[in-house]
């Protein structure tokens, strides 16, 4: 409810993108990895720039 929404807003403020990832942010990378049969063992960081901080 409201407490959960406040938590996500607070955490989003700590991320350079300014918000928590949505499924639509993650899905394109997932689809790319699943469609590319030649790619194996890769880690893709979809974190709104958090790793850069």
PAVO-262032 format. One record per residue (C-alpha): residue number from 1; residue in one letter; x negated, y negated, z negated. Coordinates in Angstrom, 2 decimals, decimal comma, padded with zeros to 5 digits. Example, Ala and Ser with C-alpha at 12.3 -4.5 7.8 and 13.67 -1.06 7.14 Angstrom:
BEGIN
(r 1 "a" (-012,30 004,50 -007,80)) (r 2 "s" (-013,67 001,06 -007,14)) 
END
This chain:
BEGIN
(r 1 "x" (000,00 000,00 000,00)) (r 2 "x" (-001,15 -003,46 -000,88)) (r 3 "x" (-004,17 -002,32 -002,92)) (r 4 "x" (-005,39 -000,19 -000,02)) (r 5 "x" (-004,97 -003,09 002,41)) (r 6 "x" (-006,94 -005,37 000,09)) (r 7 "x" (-009,72 -002,79 -000,13)) (r 8 "x" (-010,01 -002,54 003,65)) (r 9 "x" (-010,00 -006,32 004,02)) (r 10 "x" (-012,73 -006,65 001,37)) (r 11 "x" (-014,87 -003,93 002,96)) (r 12 "x" (-014,36 -005,43 006,41)) (r 13 "x" (-015,87 -008,67 005,17)) (r 14 "x" (-019,16 -006,81 004,57)) (r 15 "x" (-019,38 -005,66 008,20)) (r 16 "x" (-020,73 -007,99 010,92)) (r 17 "x" (-017,70 -007,21 013,11)) (r 18 "x" (-015,53 -008,51 010,26)) (r 19 "x" (-013,23 -005,50 009,96)) (r 20 "x" (-013,05 -001,75 009,45)) (r 21 "x" (-013,10 000,34 012,63)) (r 22 "x" (-009,82 001,32 014,20)) (r 23 "x" (-009,21 004,61 016,02)) (r 24 "x" (-009,33 002,66 019,31)) (r 25 "x" (-012,90 001,61 018,44)) (r 26 "x" (-014,04 005,19 017,91)) (r 27 "x" (-012,11 007,08 020,60)) (r 28 "x" (-014,09 005,89 023,67)) (r 29 "x" (-017,40 007,09 022,19)) (r 30 "x" (-015,86 010,40 021,19)) (r 31 "x" (-014,44 010,91 024,68)) (r 32 "x" (-017,79 010,06 026,27)) (r 33 "x" (-019,60 012,59 024,09)) (r 34 "x" (-017,03 015,30 024,79)) (r 35 "x" (-017,05 014,70 028,56)) (r 36 "x" (-020,83 014,66 028,96)) (r 37 "x" (-021,86 018,33 028,99)) (r 38 "x" (-025,55 017,49 029,24)) (r 39 "x" (-025,72 015,46 026,03)) (r 40 "x" (-026,40 017,47 022,88)) (r 41 "x" (-027,23 016,61 019,29)) (r 42 "x" (-026,80 012,86 019,53)) (r 43 "x" (-025,74 010,56 016,70)) (r 44 "x" (-023,72 007,52 017,73)) (r 45 "x" (-023,22 004,86 015,07)) (r 46 "x" (-019,87 003,14 015,50)) (r 47 "x" (-020,05 000,85 012,50)) (r 48 "x" (-019,37 -002,69 013,68)) (r 49 "x" (-023,04 -003,61 013,33)) (r 50 "x" (-023,41 -002,47 009,71)) (r 51 "x" (-026,68 -000,62 010,47)) (r 52 "x" (-028,18 -003,92 011,63)) (r 53 "x" (-027,65 -005,60 008,25)) 
END
